Amino acid sequence: QETGLPVHFDVETGENVAWKSPLPGRGASGPIVVGDRVFVTASSGPRQDRLHVLCFEATTGECRWHRQLWGTGSTVCNPFGAVAAPTPASDGERVFAFFSSNDLAGFDLDGNLQWFRGLSYESPATRNDVGMASSPLVVGDVVVVQMENQGAPYAAGIDRRTGKTVWQIERTYGSMWTSPTLLPGGTTDKDLVLFQGRDVVSAHNPHTGAVVWSFSAPCHSTSSVAADEKHVYLQAQGLNAIRPNPETGTAALVWR
């Protein structure tokens, strides 16, 4: 029902472009908006090991702050991607920047570093040969990260305030570039986190990492699941709608 929306824009001429701001490096990640601020990540340098987190004014494009970190893990990635491939996340009070090097940093909205974790520095085998891309997910008090790879795959819940590990679980071997997804439970205490592996999608308690239910399927390696309160929609040799049953720990195929 909106009217007067632009049907064409041109970043070179400025047609229907409110603002444009340069970035210090490559960023395959998506921007996120928190209130009147836009947060973006990028990576630069010959080895792509200089990591950038930037905050822009949403209405004017003015850069409010720019923070830089050194990557502590592997920065090897395919040229079509970037070390800044994962999209950041926020709890409304902080922004959590994650990178292909498995470096995870928590900043407040004014750019003050709250904590930093070099997850691949702690586990050097947790990497793959073309780069990681899974984005973090904030659920309650934890930042959920999924690091599926050929080396030492695991997922973890990181305390959003302190950066300390709340839980950690092993994952199946094999590279995946999907991101953890929220499965709404109607109330926050019933919300679950969905992880997509090579041959199974599973729902986990975001506070403990424990499996609540799982569904076996040859899952897509890059396309993350989508979910509402009734169904989970999964790319697995076609589009599949499944209905979970947490009481039995299973999920049933509704249609494909």
Secondary structure, 3 states (H helix, E strand, C coil): CCCCCCCCCECCCCECCCCCCCCCCECCCCCEEECCEEEEEEEECCCCCEEEEEEEECCCCCEEEEEEEECCCCCCCCCCCCCCCCCCEECCCEEEEECCCCEEEEEECCCCEEEEEEHHHHCCCCCCCCCCCCCCEEECCEEEEEECCCCCCEEEEEECCCCCEEEEEECCCCCCCCCCEEECCCCHHHCEEEEECCCEEEEECCCCCCEEEEEECCCCCCCCCEECCCCEEEECCCEEEEEEECCCCEEEEEEC
